[in-house]
């Protein structure tokens, strides 16, 4: 007979704080995008990306029971869907003019993110049952790539490299396809994470420099 959990449902120790924070940043970003505060929305997206980059490392510092590990897998993917699926979709839909075709592209992108994350959960639970070792690679493009690629595209658009907002819909289509392609991508180590952080910092500085200090 299954033992009923006392108190509030869920787990609230420090291992999930960054995951919860990332989701809250993402929700704030959705509100900013809906209000056409696009630079602020991208800042929230990048903040959610930073939270996601380190939440796994934080979780690994605590000895967790199987239920906590499974909860962590599920809550991380649910947060990622909001952060790197819904937020980019809403951003591009609002920024590109809210047309029907653009709406269909954004919806397809969110669907691809949903499928990729659900499939990842299946593989990750199976992997953790087989081995306690850390994951060394991903299958398909990680959805967190949106936290770097979308701000980069926005910077390039603002600098005149891209002259049509259609480029954002094309970017979503490319990322959505990447989410579903069965290609192994090596998980970044410490050096890789440092490089990603530096790239994100350069993007943030670019927004401040090219768009003004009130941009983010």
PATORRO-389882 format. One line per 4 residues: number of its first residue (from 1); their letters; for each residue y negated, z, x of C-alpha. Coordinates in steps of 0.2 Angstrom, whole numbers, always signed. Example, Ala and Ser with C-alpha at 12.3 -4.5 7.8 and 13.67 -1.06 7.14 Angstrom:
1) AS) +22:+39:+62 ~ +5:+36:+68
//
This chain:
1) XXXX) +0:+0:+0 ~ -17:-5:+7 ~ -28:+9:+12 ~ -45:+8:+3
5) XXXX) -60:+9:+15 ~ -72:+24:+12 ~ -90:+22:+12 ~ -99:+5:+12
9) XXXX) -89:-10:+14 ~ -91:-18:+31 ~ -93:-12:+49 ~ -110:-5:+55
13) XXXX) -107:-1:+74 ~ -117:-8:+88 ~ -105:-22:+91 ~ -112:-32:+75
17) XXXX) -131:-28:+77 ~ -135:-44:+86 ~ -125:-54:+73 ~ -135:-46:+59
21) XXXX) -151:-48:+68 ~ -147:-67:+71 ~ -144:-69:+53 ~ -161:-60:+48
25) XXXX) -170:-71:+61 ~ -162:-86:+52 ~ -167:-81:+35 ~ -185:-78:+41
29) XXXX) -184:-96:+48 ~ -179:-103:+32 ~ -193:-95:+23 ~ -205:-102:+37
33) XXXX) -198:-119:+35 ~ -200:-119:+16 ~ -218:-113:+19 ~ -221:-128:+31
37) XXXX) -223:-116:+46 ~ -212:-127:+57 ~ -216:-120:+74 ~ -212:-102:+67
41) XXXX) -196:-108:+60 ~ -191:-115:+76 ~ -195:-99:+85 ~ -184:-90:+73
45) XXXX) -170:-103:+76 ~ -171:-100:+95 ~ -171:-81:+92 ~ -155:-83:+82
49) XXXX) -148:-93:+96 ~ -151:-79:+109 ~ -143:-66:+97 ~ -128:-77:+95
53) XXXX) -127:-80:+114 ~ -124:-62:+118 ~ -116:-54:+102 ~ -99:-58:+109
57) XXXX) -102:-50:+125 ~ -108:-34:+116 ~ -93:-34:+105 ~ -82:-35:+120
61) XXXX) -88:-18:+126 ~ -80:-8:+113 ~ -61:-6:+109 ~ -59:-13:+91
65) XXXX) -46:-11:+79 ~ -38:-28:+72 ~ -48:-27:+56 ~ -64:-25:+66
69) XXXX) -60:-40:+76 ~ -56:-51:+61 ~ -72:-45:+53 ~ -82:-49:+68
73) XXXX) -75:-67:+68 ~ -79:-69:+50 ~ -96:-62:+50 ~ -101:-71:+66
77) XXXX) -96:-88:+58 ~ -105:-84:+42 ~ -121:-79:+51 ~ -119:-95:+62
81) XXXX) -118:-106:+46 ~ -135:-99:+40 ~ -143:-99:+57 ~ -137:-116:+64
85) XXXX) -132:-125:+48 ~ -144:-120:+33 ~ -159:-117:+43 ~ -159:-134:+53
89) XXXX) -155:-143:+36 ~ -169:-135:+27 ~ -181:-138:+42 ~ -177:-156:+43
93) XXXX) -178:-159:+24 ~ -195:-151:+23 ~ -202:-158:+39 ~ -196:-176:+35
97) XXXX) -203:-178:+18 ~ -190:-171:+6 ~ -183:-188:+1 ~ -166:-191:-7
101) XXXX) -158:-199:+8 ~ -164:-186:+19 ~ -158:-172:+7 ~ -141:-181:+8
105) XXXX) -141:-181:+27 ~ -146:-163:+28 ~ -132:-158:+15 ~ -119:-168:+25
109) XXXX) -125:-159:+41 ~ -123:-141:+33 ~ -105:-147:+26 ~ -100:-152:+44
113) XXXX) -106:-135:+51 ~ -96:-126:+37 ~ -80:-136:+41 ~ -82:-133:+59
117) XXXX) -85:-115:+58 ~ -70:-112:+45 ~ -59:-122:+57 ~ -65:-112:+72
121) XXXX) -60:-96:+62 ~ -43:-102:+59 ~ -40:-106:+78 ~ -48:-90:+84
125) XXXX) -38:-79:+73 ~ -22:-88:+79 ~ -28:-87:+97 ~ -31:-68:+97
129) XXXX) -14:-65:+90 ~ -6:-74:+105 ~ -17:-67:+119 ~ -30:-54:+123
133) XXXX) -39:-66:+135 ~ -57:-72:+132 ~ -59:-90:+125 ~ -63:-103:+139
137) XXXX) -67:-118:+128 ~ -72:-124:+111 ~ -65:-138:+100 ~ -80:-148:+94
141) XXXX) -98:-146:+98 ~ -103:-128:+95 ~ -115:-127:+80 ~ -127:-116:+91
145) XXXX) -132:-132:+100 ~ -145:-134:+86 ~ -155:-120:+93 ~ -159:-130:+108
149) XXXX) -158:-148:+102 ~ -169:-146:+87 ~ -184:-138:+96 ~ -182:-151:+110
153) XXXX) -183:-165:+97 ~ -198:-157:+89 ~ -207:-156:+106 ~ -203:-174:+110
157) XXXX) -210:-179:+93 ~ -226:-169:+96 ~ -228:-177:+113 ~ -226:-194:+106
161) XXXX) -209:-198:+113 ~ -202:-200:+95 ~ -214:-208:+84 ~ -204:-207:+67
165) XXXX) -198:-192:+58 ~ -182:-201:+55 ~ -176:-196:+72 ~ -173:-179:+65
169) XXXX) -161:-185:+52 ~ -152:-196:+66 ~ -151:-180:+76 ~ -143:-170:+62
173) XXXX) -130:-185:+59 ~ -126:-185:+78 ~ -124:-166:+78 ~ -114:-166:+62
177) XXXX) -102:-179:+70 ~ -101:-168:+85 ~ -96:-153:+76 ~ -80:-162:+69
181) XXXX) -75:-172:+84 ~ -59:-164:+92 ~ -66:-164:+110 ~ -64:-149:+121
185) XXXX) -80:-141:+128 ~ -80:-128:+141 ~ -88:-112:+136 ~ -103:-108:+147
189) XXXX) -101:-94:+160 ~ -115:-83:+166 ~ -123:-97:+176 ~ -122:-108:+161
193) XXXX) -130:-95:+149 ~ -144:-93:+162 ~ -147:-112:+162 ~ -147:-112:+143
197) XXXX) -159:-97:+143 ~ -171:-106:+155 ~ -170:-122:+144 ~ -175:-112:+129
201) XXXX) -189:-103:+139 ~ -196:-120:+144 ~ -195:-126:+126 ~ -205:-111:+120
205) XXXX) -218:-113:+134 ~ -219:-132:+129 ~ -223:-127:+111 ~ -236:-114:+118
209) XXXX) -244:-127:+130 ~ -244:-143:+119 ~ -246:-135:+102 ~ -258:-120:+106
213) XXXX) -254:-102:+108 ~ -253:-99:+89 ~ -238:-111:+88 ~ -225:-98:+90
//
